[in-house]
Amino acid sequence: MKTPSQFNGKKYLNTIPTGMSGEYGRMARRWLTGKEEREPQIPLGPFAADAAALSEPVPADALRVTWFGHSSTLIELDGKRFLTDPVWRQRASPSTLMGPRRFFAPPLSLAELPALDGVLLSHDHYDHLDKDAIRALGRTGVPFYCPLGVGGHLRRWGIKPEQITELDWWQEVKVDDTHTLAATPARHFSGRTLTRDDTLWASWCILGPLHRAFFGGDSGPYEAGFREIGAAYGPFDVVMLEIGAYDEMWADIHMGPDHALVAHRALGGGALLPLHWATFNLAFHSWHEPADRLVAAAGPEVPLLLPAPGQRVTVAEGPLSGYWWHAYRSK
């Protein structure tokens, strides 16, 4: 069974009941009085990716991932390169003066990115869809792949319609007859400024001749949906899932480390590379808690890939557990 997306004529809906606490007074009190180390007291970085190495041709049998921070990754898979949710802005916000500020500069400038075969977008929140980055990438002629409705933002920002492919859940598109991109379900929401849920959210499967990768975007706990994805497109060689920005007040829309491990199992396993942490202050937990909890809960049977920002990972080389963030913890 493949659960379809839900659209009521005006808004997209999750396929299972999904809510978010409206206790804004409680949120404000926690924000002002909480003692968590939500931002690093020791500055992170600087981090640097190897631009020269990344620009070399991708071998036809390669599977490598470079994490640039938050949910931005460069996936090198069987001869092609795909960039996910590129966010290079200093703030995850519509403003350049207010909103969550990056903990570290991007490890690579947009101009230093290698030629791409596609940009994959999971949804339209500010920490996943960066107007300035989209415009800069659009000038290169790169194709964009996004869920239904998100293409409207891109067209308004000057991206040519022929560069944009919008997909519903379970729809697929071929890339040069060798690779397939499939938009798959997630449990989240969408919206910029005053709009909400008028565009779809999605995860992505990147399927090559030899390797398969899963990019989860943002999602709350959704074990049944992840099982459907695993049955349809797994097993995956690498699974990339969000682990940060979780809280009991919005437990339906962000997984956190524990539910990410449930999702990883539901998808069928594979190497697990955590995303959506250590880049912006978006929740009440400490900035390093997501990774600490993931490592503690994963167990030896889960091959964790824990690269520092800008560090390229070759998936076939096995787990990478340098715990880079330990050098920056103040406690």
Secondary structure as a PSIPRED ss2 file (coil, helix, strand):
# PSIPRED VFORMAT (PSIPRED V4.0)

   1 M C   1.000  0.000  0.000
   2 K C   1.000  0.000  0.000
   3 T C   1.000  0.000  0.000
   4 P C   1.000  0.000  0.000
   5 S C   1.000  0.000  0.000
   6 Q E   0.000  0.000  1.000
   7 F E   0.000  0.000  1.000
   8 N C   1.000  0.000  0.000
   9 G C   1.000  0.000  0.000
  10 K C   1.000  0.000  0.000
  11 K C   1.000  0.000  0.000
  12 Y E   0.000  0.000  1.000
  13 L E   0.000  0.000  1.000
  14 N C   1.000  0.000  0.000
  15 T C   1.000  0.000  0.000
  16 I C   1.000  0.000  0.000
  17 P C   1.000  0.000  0.000
  18 T C   1.000  0.000  0.000
  19 G C   1.000  0.000  0.000
  20 M C   1.000  0.000  0.000
  21 S C   1.000  0.000  0.000
  22 G C   1.000  0.000  0.000
  23 E C   1.000  0.000  0.000
  24 Y H   0.000  1.000  0.000
  25 G H   0.000  1.000  0.000
  26 R H   0.000  1.000  0.000
  27 M H   0.000  1.000  0.000
  28 A H   0.000  1.000  0.000
  29 R H   0.000  1.000  0.000
  30 R H   0.000  1.000  0.000
  31 W H   0.000  1.000  0.000
  32 L H   0.000  1.000  0.000
  33 T H   0.000  1.000  0.000
  34 G C   1.000  0.000  0.000
  35 K C   1.000  0.000  0.000
  36 E C   1.000  0.000  0.000
  37 E C   1.000  0.000  0.000
  38 R C   1.000  0.000  0.000
  39 E C   1.000  0.000  0.000
  40 P C   1.000  0.000  0.000
  41 Q C   1.000  0.000  0.000
  42 I C   1.000  0.000  0.000
  43 P C   1.000  0.000  0.000
  44 L C   1.000  0.000  0.000
  45 G C   1.000  0.000  0.000
  46 P C   1.000  0.000  0.000
  47 F C   1.000  0.000  0.000
  48 A C   1.000  0.000  0.000
  49 A C   1.000  0.000  0.000
  50 D C   1.000  0.000  0.000
  51 A H   0.000  1.000  0.000
  52 A H   0.000  1.000  0.000
  53 A H   0.000  1.000  0.000
  54 L H   0.000  1.000  0.000
  55 S H   0.000  1.000  0.000
  56 E C   1.000  0.000  0.000
  57 P C   1.000  0.000  0.000
  58 V C   1.000  0.000  0.000
  59 P C   1.000  0.000  0.000
  60 A C   1.000  0.000  0.000
  61 D C   1.000  0.000  0.000
  62 A C   1.000  0.000  0.000
  63 L E   0.000  0.000  1.000
  64 R E   0.000  0.000  1.000
  65 V E   0.000  0.000  1.000
  66 T E   0.000  0.000  1.000
  67 W E   0.000  0.000  1.000
  68 F E   0.000  0.000  1.000
  69 G E   0.000  0.000  1.000
  70 H C   1.000  0.000  0.000
  71 S C   1.000  0.000  0.000
  72 S E   0.000  0.000  1.000
  73 T E   0.000  0.000  1.000
  74 L E   0.000  0.000  1.000
  75 I E   0.000  0.000  1.000
  76 E E   0.000  0.000  1.000
  77 L E   0.000  0.000  1.000
  78 D C   1.000  0.000  0.000
  79 G C   1.000  0.000  0.000
  80 K E   0.000  0.000  1.000
  81 R E   0.000  0.000  1.000
  82 F E   0.000  0.000  1.000
  83 L E   0.000  0.000  1.000
  84 T E   0.000  0.000  1.000
  85 D C   1.000  0.000  0.000
  86 P C   1.000  0.000  0.000
  87 V C   1.000  0.000  0.000
  88 W C   1.000  0.000  0.000
  89 R C   1.000  0.000  0.000
  90 Q C   1.000  0.000  0.000
  91 R E   0.000  0.000  1.000
  92 A C   1.000  0.000  0.000
  93 S C   1.000  0.000  0.000
  94 P C   1.000  0.000  0.000
  95 S C   1.000  0.000  0.000
  96 T C   1.000  0.000  0.000
  97 L C   1.000  0.000  0.000
  98 M C   1.000  0.000  0.000
  99 G C   1.000  0.000  0.000
 100 P C   1.000  0.000  0.000
 101 R E   0.000  0.000  1.000
 102 R C   1.000  0.000  0.000
 103 F C   1.000  0.000  0.000
 104 F C   1.000  0.000  0.000
 105 A C   1.000  0.000  0.000
 106 P C   1.000  0.000  0.000
 107 P C   1.000  0.000  0.000
 108 L C   1.000  0.000  0.000
 109 S C   1.000  0.000  0.000
 110 L H   0.000  1.000  0.000
 111 A H   0.000  1.000  0.000
 112 E H   0.000  1.000  0.000
 113 L C   1.000  0.000  0.000
 114 P C   1.000  0.000  0.000
 115 A C   1.000  0.000  0.000
 116 L C   1.000  0.000  0.000
 117 D C   1.000  0.000  0.000
 118 G E   0.000  0.000  1.000
 119 V E   0.000  0.000  1.000
 120 L E   0.000  0.000  1.000
 121 L C   1.000  0.000  0.000
 122 S C   1.000  0.000  0.000
 123 H C   1.000  0.000  0.000
 124 D C   1.000  0.000  0.000
 125 H C   1.000  0.000  0.000
 126 Y C   1.000  0.000  0.000
 127 D C   1.000  0.000  0.000
 128 H C   1.000  0.000  0.000
 129 L C   1.000  0.000  0.000
 130 D C   1.000  0.000  0.000
 131 K H   0.000  1.000  0.000
 132 D H   0.000  1.000  0.000
 133 A H   0.000  1.000  0.000
 134 I H   0.000  1.000  0.000
 135 R H   0.000  1.000  0.000
 136 A H   0.000  1.000  0.000
 137 L H   0.000  1.000  0.000
 138 G H   0.000  1.000  0.000
 139 R C   1.000  0.000  0.000
 140 T C   1.000  0.000  0.000
 141 G C   1.000  0.000  0.000
 142 V C   1.000  0.000  0.000
 143 P C   1.000  0.000  0.000
 144 F E   0.000  0.000  1.000
 145 Y E   0.000  0.000  1.000
 146 C E   0.000  0.000  1.000
 147 P E   0.000  0.000  1.000
 148 L C   1.000  0.000  0.000
 149 G C   1.000  0.000  0.000
 150 V H   0.000  1.000  0.000
 151 G H   0.000  1.000  0.000
 152 G H   0.000  1.000  0.000
 153 H H   0.000  1.000  0.000
 154 L H   0.000  1.000  0.000
 155 R H   0.000  1.000  0.000
 156 R H   0.000  1.000  0.000
 157 W C   1.000  0.000  0.000
 158 G C   1.000  0.000  0.000
 159 I C   1.000  0.000  0.000
 160 K C   1.000  0.000  0.000
 161 P H   0.000  1.000  0.000
 162 E H   0.000  1.000  0.000
 163 Q H   0.000  1.000  0.000
 164 I E   0.000  0.000  1.000
 165 T E   0.000  0.000  1.000
 166 E E   0.000  0.000  1.000
 167 L E   0.000  0.000  1.000
 168 D C   1.000  0.000  0.000
 169 W C   1.000  0.000  0.000
 170 W C   1.000  0.000  0.000
 171 Q C   1.000  0.000  0.000
 172 E E   0.000  0.000  1.000
 173 V E   0.000  0.000  1.000
 174 K E   0.000  0.000  1.000
 175 V E   0.000  0.000  1.000
 176 D C   1.000  0.000  0.000
 177 D C   1.000  0.000  0.000
 178 T C   1.000  0.000  0.000
 179 H E   0.000  0.000  1.000
 180 T E   0.000  0.000  1.000
 181 L E   0.000  0.000  1.000
 182 A E   0.000  0.000  1.000
 183 A E   0.000  0.000  1.000
 184 T E   0.000  0.000  1.000
 185 P C   1.000  0.000  0.000
 186 A C   1.000  0.000  0.000
 187 R C   1.000  0.000  0.000
 188 H C   1.000  0.000  0.000
 189 F C   1.000  0.000  0.000
 190 S C   1.000  0.000  0.000
 191 G C   1.000  0.000  0.000
 192 R C   1.000  0.000  0.000
 193 T C   1.000  0.000  0.000
 194 L C   1.000  0.000  0.000
 195 T C   1.000  0.000  0.000
 196 R C   1.000  0.000  0.000
 197 D C   1.000  0.000  0.000
 198 D C   1.000  0.000  0.000
 199 T C   1.000  0.000  0.000
 200 L C   1.000  0.000  0.000
 201 W C   1.000  0.000  0.000
 202 A C   1.000  0.000  0.000
 203 S E   0.000  0.000  1.000
 204 W E   0.000  0.000  1.000
 205 C E   0.000  0.000  1.000
 206 I E   0.000  0.000  1.000
 207 L E   0.000  0.000  1.000
 208 G C   1.000  0.000  0.000
 209 P C   1.000  0.000  0.000
 210 L C   1.000  0.000  0.000
 211 H C   1.000  0.000  0.000
 212 R E   0.000  0.000  1.000
 213 A E   0.000  0.000  1.000
 214 F E   0.000  0.000  1.000
 215 F E   0.000  0.000  1.000
 216 G C   1.000  0.000  0.000
 217 G C   1.000  0.000  0.000
 218 D C   1.000  0.000  0.000
 219 S C   1.000  0.000  0.000
 220 G C   1.000  0.000  0.000
 221 P C   1.000  0.000  0.000
 222 Y C   1.000  0.000  0.000
 223 E H   0.000  1.000  0.000
 224 A H   0.000  1.000  0.000
 225 G H   0.000  1.000  0.000
 226 F H   0.000  1.000  0.000
 227 R H   0.000  1.000  0.000
 228 E H   0.000  1.000  0.000
 229 I H   0.000  1.000  0.000
 230 G H   0.000  1.000  0.000
 231 A H   0.000  1.000  0.000
 232 A H   0.000  1.000  0.000
 233 Y H   0.000  1.000  0.000
 234 G C   1.000  0.000  0.000
 235 P C   1.000  0.000  0.000
 236 F C   1.000  0.000  0.000
 237 D C   1.000  0.000  0.000
 238 V E   0.000  0.000  1.000
 239 V E   0.000  0.000  1.000
 240 M E   0.000  0.000  1.000
 241 L E   0.000  0.000  1.000
 242 E E   0.000  0.000  1.000
 243 I C   1.000  0.000  0.000
 244 G C   1.000  0.000  0.000
 245 A C   1.000  0.000  0.000
 246 Y C   1.000  0.000  0.000
 247 D C   1.000  0.000  0.000
 248 E H   0.000  1.000  0.000
 249 M H   0.000  1.000  0.000
 250 W H   0.000  1.000  0.000
 251 A C   1.000  0.000  0.000
 252 D C   1.000  0.000  0.000
 253 I C   1.000  0.000  0.000
 254 H C   1.000  0.000  0.000
 255 M C   1.000  0.000  0.000
 256 G H   0.000  1.000  0.000
 257 P H   0.000  1.000  0.000
 258 D H   0.000  1.000  0.000
 259 H H   0.000  1.000  0.000
 260 A H   0.000  1.000  0.000
 261 L H   0.000  1.000  0.000
 262 V H   0.000  1.000  0.000
 263 A H   0.000  1.000  0.000
 264 H H   0.000  1.000  0.000
 265 R H   0.000  1.000  0.000
 266 A H   0.000  1.000  0.000
 267 L H   0.000  1.000  0.000
 268 G C   1.000  0.000  0.000
 269 G C   1.000  0.000  0.000
 270 G C   1.000  0.000  0.000
 271 A E   0.000  0.000  1.000
 272 L E   0.000  0.000  1.000
 273 L E   0.000  0.000  1.000
 274 P E   0.000  0.000  1.000
 275 L E   0.000  0.000  1.000
 276 H C   1.000  0.000  0.000
 277 W C   1.000  0.000  0.000
 278 A C   1.000  0.000  0.000
 279 T C   1.000  0.000  0.000
 280 F C   1.000  0.000  0.000
 281 N C   1.000  0.000  0.000
 282 L C   1.000  0.000  0.000
 283 A C   1.000  0.000  0.000
 284 F C   1.000  0.000  0.000
 285 H C   1.000  0.000  0.000
 286 S C   1.000  0.000  0.000
 287 W C   1.000  0.000  0.000
 288 H C   1.000  0.000  0.000
 289 E H   0.000  1.000  0.000
 290 P H   0.000  1.000  0.000
 291 A H   0.000  1.000  0.000
 292 D H   0.000  1.000  0.000
 293 R H   0.000  1.000  0.000
 294 L H   0.000  1.000  0.000
 295 V H   0.000  1.000  0.000
 296 A H   0.000  1.000  0.000
 297 A H   0.000  1.000  0.000
 298 A H   0.000  1.000  0.000
 299 G C   1.000  0.000  0.000
 300 P C   1.000  0.000  0.000
 301 E C   1.000  0.000  0.000
 302 V C   1.000  0.000  0.000
 303 P C   1.000  0.000  0.000
 304 L E   0.000  0.000  1.000
 305 L E   0.000  0.000  1.000
 306 L C   1.000  0.000  0.000
 307 P C   1.000  0.000  0.000
 308 A C   1.000  0.000  0.000
 309 P C   1.000  0.000  0.000
 310 G C   1.000  0.000  0.000
 311 Q C   1.000  0.000  0.000
 312 R E   0.000  0.000  1.000
 313 V E   0.000  0.000  1.000
 314 T E   0.000  0.000  1.000
 315 V H   0.000  1.000  0.000
 316 A H   0.000  1.000  0.000
 317 E H   0.000  1.000  0.000
 318 G C   1.000  0.000  0.000
 319 P C   1.000  0.000  0.000
 320 L E   0.000  0.000  1.000
 321 S C   1.000  0.000  0.000
 322 G C   1.000  0.000  0.000
 323 Y C   1.000  0.000  0.000
 324 W H   0.000  1.000  0.000
 325 W H   0.000  1.000  0.000
 326 H H   0.000  1.000  0.000
 327 A H   0.000  1.000  0.000
 328 Y H   0.000  1.000  0.000
 329 R C   1.000  0.000  0.000
 330 S C   1.000  0.000  0.000
 331 K C   1.000  0.000  0.000
